[in-house]
Amino acid sequence: MIDGLIKKIIEMQNPTCVGLDTNFDYLPDDMRDGMATFEGVAEQIVEFNMNIIDKICDIVPAVKVQIAYYEMYGHAGLKAFDYTVNYAKGKGMYVIGDCKRNDIGSTAACYSKAYLGKTNINGKVMRSFPCDMLTVNGYLGSDGIVPFVEDIKANDKGIFVLVKTSNPSSGELQNLKLENGKFIYEQMGELVSKWGADTIGKYGYSEVGAVVGATHPEEAKRLRAQMKNTFFLIPGYGAQGGSAEMLKVCFDERGLGGIVNNSRAILCAYRNPKYSGMNYYEAARAACLDMQQDLANAIGKMG
């Protein structure tokens, strides 16, 4: 899976991932007027997502679908999540399920089956949400990660484990020092490298990736030096304050090693005066092209 994503990044010369964290409030006024049911909201979100996917699928390799923005609308929202995942895949995009799932043992195995594996019912094997990759929380330890690793090996999938997150308070725990002198995020990085050691592909990166925020460049630099075979999912660019210059430390000398997520600045680009006169999906495409150029200026040629 990771080799396919990297190949597409090289072909498009674009390490961009558009986050479909589609808050109902992000939709244009005419799509929100009169909505009073979960079903109605879910339908509008799907239409919004489809139009954006149609407009960017030839220039952006991946989308990240954040399930929280769908769960809040109950079963109608989960249907919208499922439709969005399948629609993006049908357009040839890689789909990262941003669900941050984890538990221990059999419960972790159930989460993994839902997004990466298969469910067996009386001998009939089916998939539920067919994501290509999934964000997971590794802070429960190895027994909460092993089921995901088993499924990515069996089904050609990938995961991104939370290592150094982009939120301002992440340092309250992740930057604490252990008795051995390492930061907690460095210890997690060491575990991630271990979990993915036997899944390294032809580009030198494993199927077990890491979430490393653009808003913490010093920590990202340390992690890149430490985790030479780990591909990064990089949140925090744009609305959260991360810049291309800050996140370029996440990439190797080939311009590879990560994919940069941008959600709000793409979904709401039509509200930006820079894209005045464009509808929401035209503005989203223009914002993606601007982001591509911004990243290229900092990272250079990919591959």
Phi, psi and chi 1 to 4 in degrees:
 res  aa     phi    psi   chi1   chi2   chi3   chi4
   1 MET       -  -45.7 -176.7   59.8   64.7      -
   2 ILE   -65.6  -34.9 -166.5   64.1      -      -
   3 ASP   -63.7  -39.8  -78.1  -14.1      -      -
   4 GLY   -64.4  -42.1      -      -      -      -
   5 LEU   -64.3  -45.3  176.1   59.4      -      -
   6 ILE   -63.7  -40.7  -66.6  172.5      -      -
   7 LYS   -58.9  -41.7 -179.8 -178.4  177.8 -176.7
   8 LYS   -69.5  -37.4 -167.0  150.2 -165.8  173.8
   9 ILE   -59.6  -43.4  -72.0  171.1      -      -
  10 ILE   -65.3  -45.0  -66.2  171.0      -      -
  11 GLU   -60.4  -41.7  -71.7  172.3   -9.7      -
  12 MET   -88.0  -11.4  -68.2 -175.2  167.7      -
  13 GLN    51.0   49.0  -74.5  -63.9  -65.6      -
  14 ASN  -153.2  103.5 -167.6    0.8      -      -
  15 PRO   -89.3   45.1   35.9  -34.8      -      -
  16 THR  -102.9  139.1  -65.3      -      -      -
  17 CYS  -123.7  122.4  173.9      -      -      -
  18 VAL   -89.4  121.9  170.4      -      -      -
  19 GLY   -84.2  114.7      -      -      -      -
  20 LEU   -88.1   62.0  -65.0  176.9      -      -
  21 ASP   -87.9   67.4  -53.3   -5.1      -      -
  22 THR   -82.0   87.1  -46.8      -      -      -
  23 ASN   -69.4  135.8 -168.8  -43.3      -      -
  24 PHE   -55.6  -33.1 -177.3   60.2      -      -
  25 ASP   -68.3  -15.9  -67.6  -21.5      -      -
  26 TYR   -77.9  -16.7  -65.2  169.7      -      -
  27 LEU   -72.8  149.9  -86.4   57.9      -      -
  28 PRO   -59.1  156.1  -22.9   33.4      -      -
  29 ASP   -54.0  -41.6  -68.1  -15.8      -      -
  30 ASP   -69.4  -18.3   63.0  -39.4      -      -
  31 MET   -88.1  -14.9  -63.7 -176.9   75.0      -
  32 ARG  -101.4  -21.8  -69.7 -173.9  -73.7  115.7
  33 ASP   -60.1  131.3  -72.6  -12.8      -      -
  34 GLY    80.0   -1.0      -      -      -      -
  35 MET   -73.9  131.0  -73.7  -63.4  114.2      -
  36 ALA  -142.5    6.8      -      -      -      -
  37 THR  -133.2  154.3   65.7      -      -      -
  38 PHE   -59.8  -39.8  -75.5  170.4      -      -
  39 GLU   -62.0  -43.9  -71.5   74.9   15.2      -
  40 GLY   -64.5  -42.5      -      -      -      -
  41 VAL   -62.9  -45.5  168.7      -      -      -
  42 ALA   -60.5  -40.5      -      -      -      -
  43 GLU   -63.0  -41.2  -72.6  177.0    3.8      -
  44 GLN   -68.7  -38.1  -66.8  -60.6   87.7      -
  45 ILE   -63.6  -41.6  -73.6  174.0      -      -
  46 VAL   -61.8  -44.5  165.7      -      -      -
  47 GLU   -61.7  -43.2 -179.8 -178.7  -16.9      -
  48 PHE   -59.7  -48.6 -177.3   88.8      -      -
  49 ASN   -61.6  -45.2  -71.6  -12.9      -      -
  50 MET   -59.6  -44.0  -72.6  170.5   58.5      -
  51 ASN   -65.4  -37.2  -74.4  -28.0      -      -
  52 ILE   -69.7  -44.4  -73.7 -175.7      -      -
  53 ILE   -58.2  -46.0  -69.8  167.3      -      -
  54 ASP   -56.5  -35.1  -74.1  -15.9      -      -
  55 LYS   -85.1  -19.6 -154.6   67.7  177.4  176.4
  56 ILE  -116.3   -8.6   66.4  170.1      -      -
  57 CYS   -64.0  -19.2   62.8      -      -      -
  58 ASP   -89.5   -6.8   63.4  -38.4      -      -
  59 ILE  -125.9  -14.8   58.2  170.3      -      -
  60 VAL  -120.8  128.8  173.2      -      -      -
  61 PRO   -78.3  -22.2   25.5  -33.0      -      -
  62 ALA  -149.7  155.4      -      -      -      -
  63 VAL  -123.6  152.5  -68.0      -      -      -
  64 LYS  -118.2  119.1 -179.9  176.9   71.0   63.6
  65 VAL  -104.8  110.6 -168.7      -      -      -
  66 GLN   -85.0  112.3  167.0   51.8  -94.0      -
  67 ILE   -67.2  -23.6 -160.0  167.8      -      -
  68 ALA   -59.5  -33.6      -      -      -      -
  69 TYR   -74.5   -5.2  -72.0   86.9      -      -
  70 TYR  -112.3  -38.7  -59.0   83.3      -      -
  71 GLU   -58.4  -31.4  -73.3 -179.3  -23.4      -
  72 MET   -66.0  -11.9   63.2 -166.3  -66.8      -
  73 TYR  -107.7   23.3  -57.5  116.5      -      -
  74 GLY    64.6 -149.1      -      -      -      -
  75 HIS   -64.0  -29.7   70.7  -87.4      -      -
  76 ALA   -65.8  -38.1      -      -      -      -
  77 GLY   -67.7  -38.6      -      -      -      -
  78 LEU   -66.8  -34.3  -73.2  177.0      -      -
  79 LYS   -63.5  -39.3  -74.8 -176.9  178.0  179.5
  80 ALA   -65.4  -39.9      -      -      -      -
  81 PHE   -60.3  -49.5  174.4   85.2      -      -
  82 ASP   -60.9  -43.9 -178.4   55.7      -      -
  83 TYR   -64.7  -41.5 -163.1   95.4      -      -
  84 THR   -62.6  -45.8  -62.6      -      -      -
  85 VAL   -57.4  -49.8  168.2      -      -      -
  86 ASN   -67.7  -36.2  -79.9  -78.6      -      -
  87 TYR   -66.5  -44.4 -168.4   80.4      -      -
  88 ALA   -62.9  -42.2      -      -      -      -
  89 LYS   -62.7  -39.0  -75.1  175.6   66.9   68.2
  90 GLY   -64.5  -22.7      -      -      -      -
  91 LYS   -92.3    8.4  -69.4  -68.1 -178.3  176.5
  92 GLY    84.9   12.2      -      -      -      -
  93 MET   -92.1  150.2  -56.1 -172.3   81.3      -
  94 TYR   -80.6  140.9  -76.6   83.5      -      -
  95 VAL  -119.9  120.3  177.5      -      -      -
  96 ILE  -100.6  118.1  -58.0  167.3      -      -
  97 GLY   -80.8  114.1      -      -      -      -
  98 ASP   -93.5   87.1 -169.0    0.3      -      -
  99 CYS  -121.8  -15.5  -52.3      -      -      -
 100 LYS    47.6   46.8  -59.9 -179.4  178.4   70.6
 101 ARG   -78.7  151.1  -65.5  -61.8 -169.0 -125.6
 102 ASN  -179.7  154.0 -163.2 -108.7      -      -
 103 ASP  -167.3 -157.5 -147.5  -59.9      -      -
 104 ILE  -119.0  152.1   56.4  173.0      -      -
 105 GLY    54.1 -126.1      -      -      -      -
 106 SER   -65.6  -28.7   58.5      -      -      -
 107 THR   -69.8  -42.7  -49.9      -      -      -
 108 ALA   -61.2  -36.9      -      -      -      -
 109 ALA   -63.2  -36.9      -      -      -      -
 110 CYS   -67.5  -43.1  -69.4      -      -      -
 111 TYR   -59.0  -43.2  -82.4  135.4      -      -
 112 SER   -64.8  -42.1 -174.4      -      -      -
 113 LYS   -59.7  -37.2  -72.8  176.8 -177.0  177.0
 114 ALA   -63.2  -34.5      -      -      -      -
 115 TYR  -116.2  -24.1  -60.3   97.0      -      -
 116 LEU  -122.9  -28.8  -57.6  172.1      -      -
 117 GLY  -108.2 -145.8      -      -      -      -
 118 LYS  -135.8  152.3  -56.7  169.7 -175.5  175.1
 119 THR  -113.9  132.3  -58.3      -      -      -
 120 ASN  -103.5  120.7 -169.8  -41.8      -      -
 121 ILE  -122.6  105.8  -58.0  176.0      -      -
 122 ASN    51.7   42.0  -69.6  -30.6      -      -
 123 GLY    89.3  -10.5      -      -      -      -
 124 LYS   -95.6  122.1 -176.2  177.6 -178.8 -179.7
 125 VAL   -97.9  127.6  177.4      -      -      -
 126 MET  -135.9  157.8  -64.7  174.7  -77.8      -
 127 ARG  -107.6  145.8  -65.5 -172.0 -174.1  -84.2
 128 SER   -96.2  -80.6   49.2      -      -      -
 129 PHE  -105.1  103.5  -56.4  113.2      -      -
 130 PRO   -82.3   63.5   33.0  -35.7      -      -
 131 CYS   -73.0  154.7  -61.2      -      -      -
 132 ASP   -83.5  -35.0  -63.3  -52.5      -      -
 133 MET  -143.0  161.2  -60.6  171.6  171.7      -
 134 LEU  -143.1  138.0 -178.8   70.3      -      -
 135 THR   -82.0  136.8   58.5      -      -      -
 136 VAL  -134.8  157.6  -61.1      -      -      -
 137 ASN  -102.4  114.7 -174.2  -14.7      -      -
 138 GLY   -90.8    2.5      -      -      -      -
 139 TYR   -78.7   10.8  -77.5   93.9      -      -
 140 LEU   -96.8   -6.3  -81.8   76.5      -      -
 141 GLY    98.4 -176.5      -      -      -      -
 142 SER   -64.0  -36.0  -65.1      -      -      -
 143 ASP   -68.3  -15.9   55.3  -11.6      -      -
 144 GLY   -90.1   -7.2      -      -      -      -
 145 ILE  -107.7  -31.7  -68.3  -65.3      -      -
 146 VAL   -51.4  -44.3  168.1      -      -      -
 147 PRO   -60.4  -35.8  -25.1   36.2      -      -
 148 PHE   -68.2  -42.3  -65.7   96.8      -      -
 149 VAL   -63.3  -40.5  174.5      -      -      -
 150 GLU   -61.4  -41.7  -70.2  174.7  -13.4      -
 151 ASP   -71.1  -36.1  -90.6  -21.6      -      -
 152 ILE   -69.0  -31.8   64.4  174.6      -      -
 153 LYS   -70.1  -39.6  -69.8  178.1  179.4  177.9
 154 ALA   -77.1  -24.7      -      -      -      -
 155 ASN  -123.5   11.3  -60.7  -73.3      -      -
 156 ASP    54.6   59.3 -171.8   23.3      -      -
 157 LYS  -124.4 -174.9  -57.1  -75.0 -173.7  175.2
 158 GLY  -147.4  161.5      -      -      -      -
 159 ILE  -133.1  156.8   55.9  174.2      -      -
 160 PHE  -123.2  116.6  -70.5  102.6      -      -
 161 VAL   -93.0  134.1 -176.1      -      -      -
 162 LEU   -61.4  121.9  -57.6 -178.9      -      -
 163 VAL  -120.2  -63.8  174.7      -      -      -
 164 LYS  -130.5  101.7  178.8   55.5 -174.1  172.3
 165 THR   -83.2  162.4   55.6      -      -      -
 166 SER   -85.1  -10.5   58.9      -      -      -
 167 ASN   -69.8  149.5   56.4  -56.2      -      -
 168 PRO   -58.8  -34.4  -25.1   34.7      -      -
 169 SER   -91.0    9.1   63.5      -      -      -
 170 SER   -58.5  -29.9   66.0      -      -      -
 171 GLY   -68.0  -17.0      -      -      -      -
 172 GLU   -55.9  -32.5  -68.5  176.6   -1.4      -
 173 LEU  -117.5  -47.2  -68.8  174.3      -      -
 174 GLN   -68.3  -22.3  -64.7  165.9   17.8      -
 175 ASN  -103.0   11.6  -76.1   52.7      -      -
 176 LEU   -72.3  147.8  -66.1  179.1      -      -
 177 LYS   -96.3  140.3  -87.4 -160.0  171.7 -178.8
 178 LEU   -89.5  172.1  -58.8  171.0      -      -
 179 GLU   -62.6  -27.4  -70.2 -178.1   -4.2      -
 180 ASN   -81.1    1.8   61.9   10.3      -      -
 181 GLY    92.3   -8.8      -      -      -      -
 182 LYS   -83.5  150.7  -66.6 -180.0 -178.7  177.9
 183 PHE   -74.7  154.9  -68.2  106.2      -      -
 184 ILE   -59.0  -39.6  -73.0  178.7      -      -
 185 TYR   -64.9  -31.9   72.5   81.4      -      -
 186 GLU   -69.2  -38.2  -69.5  178.3  -57.7      -
 187 GLN   -64.1  -40.6 -176.8   66.6   33.7      -
 188 MET   -64.2  -40.1  178.2   55.5   68.4      -
 189 GLY   -59.9  -38.4      -      -      -      -
 190 GLU   -63.7  -41.9 -172.8  173.8  -58.8      -
 191 LEU   -64.9  -41.9  -72.0  171.1      -      -
 192 VAL   -60.2  -44.4  169.4      -      -      -
 193 SER   -59.9  -40.1  -64.2      -      -      -
 194 LYS   -66.2  -44.1  174.9 -176.1  173.1 -177.2
 195 TRP   -63.8  -30.1  -68.3  -30.7      -      -
 196 GLY  -102.9    7.7      -      -      -      -
 197 ALA   -59.4  -32.0      -      -      -      -
 198 ASP  -103.3   22.1   60.9  -10.4      -      -
 199 THR  -124.6   23.3   67.4      -      -      -
 200 ILE   -75.6  130.7  -63.9  171.9      -      -
 201 GLY   -95.1 -169.6      -      -      -      -
 202 LYS   -69.0  -21.5   67.8  178.7 -177.8  179.2
 203 TYR   -89.0   -0.9  -66.3  101.5      -      -
 204 GLY    92.6    9.8      -      -      -      -
 205 TYR  -118.6  146.9  -71.5  100.1      -      -
 206 SER   -93.8  167.8   83.6      -      -      -
 207 GLU   -76.5   -9.9  -56.0  -72.8    4.9      -
 208 VAL  -101.9   98.2 -179.7      -      -      -
 209 GLY   -93.9 -176.6      -      -      -      -
 210 ALA  -133.0  143.4      -      -      -      -
 211 VAL   -89.9  117.0  176.8      -      -      -
 212 VAL  -133.3  115.9  177.7      -      -      -
 213 GLY   -73.3  141.5      -      -      -      -
 214 ALA   -68.6  -18.5      -      -      -      -
 215 THR   -81.5   -1.4   48.4      -      -      -
 216 HIS  -128.9   71.4  -56.3  -68.5      -      -
 217 PRO   -64.3  -33.7   20.3  -32.2      -      -
 218 GLU   -65.4  -44.6  -71.1  -57.5  -44.4      -
 219 GLU   -66.6  -39.0  -69.9   91.0  -26.6      -
 220 ALA   -62.5  -40.1      -      -      -      -
 221 LYS   -62.7  -43.1 -176.4  177.3 -179.1  180.0
 222 ARG   -63.5  -41.0  -67.5  171.2   71.0  107.0
 223 LEU   -69.7  -37.5  -72.3  168.6      -      -
 224 ARG   -63.7  -39.9  173.6   44.5   70.5 -145.0
 225 ALA   -65.8  -34.5      -      -      -      -
 226 GLN   -80.1  -36.6  173.0 -171.6  -20.5      -
 227 MET  -113.7   70.4  -53.7  169.9   73.4      -
 228 LYS   -69.4  -21.0  -63.4 -172.5 -177.6  -59.9
 229 ASN  -109.1   16.4  -59.7  114.7      -      -
 230 THR  -110.9  125.7  -56.0      -      -      -
 231 PHE   -83.8  136.2 -164.5   82.3      -      -
 232 PHE  -102.5  135.4  -68.7  175.5      -      -
 233 LEU   -95.4  120.7  170.8   60.7      -      -
 234 ILE  -114.2   98.1  -51.6  164.6      -      -
 235 PRO   -86.3  171.0   33.0  -32.9      -      -
 236 GLY   102.9   -8.4      -      -      -      -
 237 TYR   -72.8  140.8  175.1   91.6      -      -
 238 GLY    89.7 -114.9      -      -      -      -
 239 ALA   -60.4  -27.8      -      -      -      -
 240 GLN   -84.9   -6.8  -69.0 -173.3   52.7      -
 241 GLY   106.2   -4.8      -      -      -      -
 242 GLY   -77.8  142.7      -      -      -      -
 243 SER  -117.8  167.2   68.5      -      -      -
 244 ALA   -62.1  -38.5      -      -      -      -
 245 GLU   -64.3  -36.3  -79.4  -61.9  -44.4      -
 246 MET   -69.3  -36.7  -69.0  165.1   67.5      -
 247 LEU   -93.3   -5.7   61.8   83.0      -      -
 248 LYS   -64.1  -19.0   69.7  179.1 -178.0 -179.5
 249 VAL   -67.2  -14.1  -63.8      -      -      -
 250 CYS   -78.4  -11.4  -64.7      -      -      -
 251 PHE  -104.9  154.4  -68.5   81.1      -      -
 252 ASP   -89.8 -173.5   64.8   22.2      -      -
 253 GLU   -70.1  -12.7   65.9  -79.5   -3.2      -
 254 ARG   -91.3   -0.1  -59.6  169.1  -65.2  171.7
 255 GLY    77.2   19.4      -      -      -      -
 256 LEU  -115.0  170.8  -56.6  176.6      -      -
 257 GLY   122.0   -6.8      -      -      -      -
 258 GLY  -163.3  165.6      -      -      -      -
 259 ILE  -133.0  133.3 -170.5  164.0      -      -
 260 VAL  -102.5  122.0 -175.5      -      -      -
 261 ASN   -88.5  142.8 -176.5   71.4      -      -
 262 ASN  -143.3  123.8 -166.6   -3.8      -      -
 263 SER  -111.2  -78.0  -59.2      -      -      -
 264 ARG   -59.0  -41.3 -157.7 -178.6  -33.8  160.3
 265 ALA   -67.9  -20.8      -      -      -      -
 266 ILE   -88.0  -49.7  -57.6  -64.6      -      -
 267 LEU   -63.9  -34.0  -58.0 -176.8      -      -
 268 CYS  -106.5   18.8  -62.8      -      -      -
 269 ALA   -58.8  -30.7      -      -      -      -
 270 TYR   -64.5  -16.2   71.5   98.5      -      -
 271 ARG   -89.5   -6.8  -64.0  176.1  178.1  171.9
 272 ASN   -82.4  126.8 -174.3  -27.1      -      -
 273 PRO   -54.2  -26.2  -25.2   34.0      -      -
 274 LYS   -59.7  -30.5 -178.9  177.0 -178.8  179.1
 275 TYR  -111.1   29.1  -51.6  111.1      -      -
 276 SER   -56.2  136.9  177.8      -      -      -
 277 GLY    92.9  -10.7      -      -      -      -
 278 MET   -93.4  149.5  -61.6 -177.4 -175.0      -
 279 ASN   -77.9  177.3   61.7   37.0      -      -
 280 TYR   -65.1  -35.9   66.9   88.0      -      -
 281 TYR   -81.7  -30.1   45.9   87.3      -      -
 282 GLU   -66.5  -42.4  -69.6  169.8  -20.4      -
 283 ALA   -65.2  -37.2      -      -      -      -
 284 ALA   -61.5  -43.6      -      -      -      -
 285 ARG   -63.5  -45.3 -179.2 -178.5  177.7   87.4
 286 ALA   -61.2  -40.2      -      -      -      -
 287 ALA   -66.6  -36.9      -      -      -      -
 288 CYS   -64.2  -41.3  -74.6      -      -      -
 289 LEU   -65.6  -39.4  -70.4  170.0      -      -
 290 ASP   -65.2  -40.5  -74.7  -14.9      -      -
 291 MET   -64.8  -42.0  178.6  177.7  174.2      -
 292 GLN   -56.7  -45.7  177.7 -175.7   18.3      -
 293 GLN   -66.8  -39.7 -173.0   59.5   55.5      -
 294 ASP   -62.2  -44.4 -173.3   37.0      -      -
 295 LEU   -67.6  -40.3  -66.4  175.7      -      -
 296 ALA   -61.9  -38.6      -      -      -      -
 297 ASN   -61.8  -33.7  -69.7  -19.0      -      -
 298 ALA   -88.0  -40.3      -      -      -      -
 299 ILE   -93.4  -34.4  -60.0  164.6      -      -
 300 GLY    92.5 -169.4      -      -      -      -
 301 LYS   -66.9  136.6 -177.1  177.3  175.0   60.7
 302 MET   -94.3  126.0  -80.7  141.4  -99.4      -
 303 GLY    90.6      -      -      -      -      -
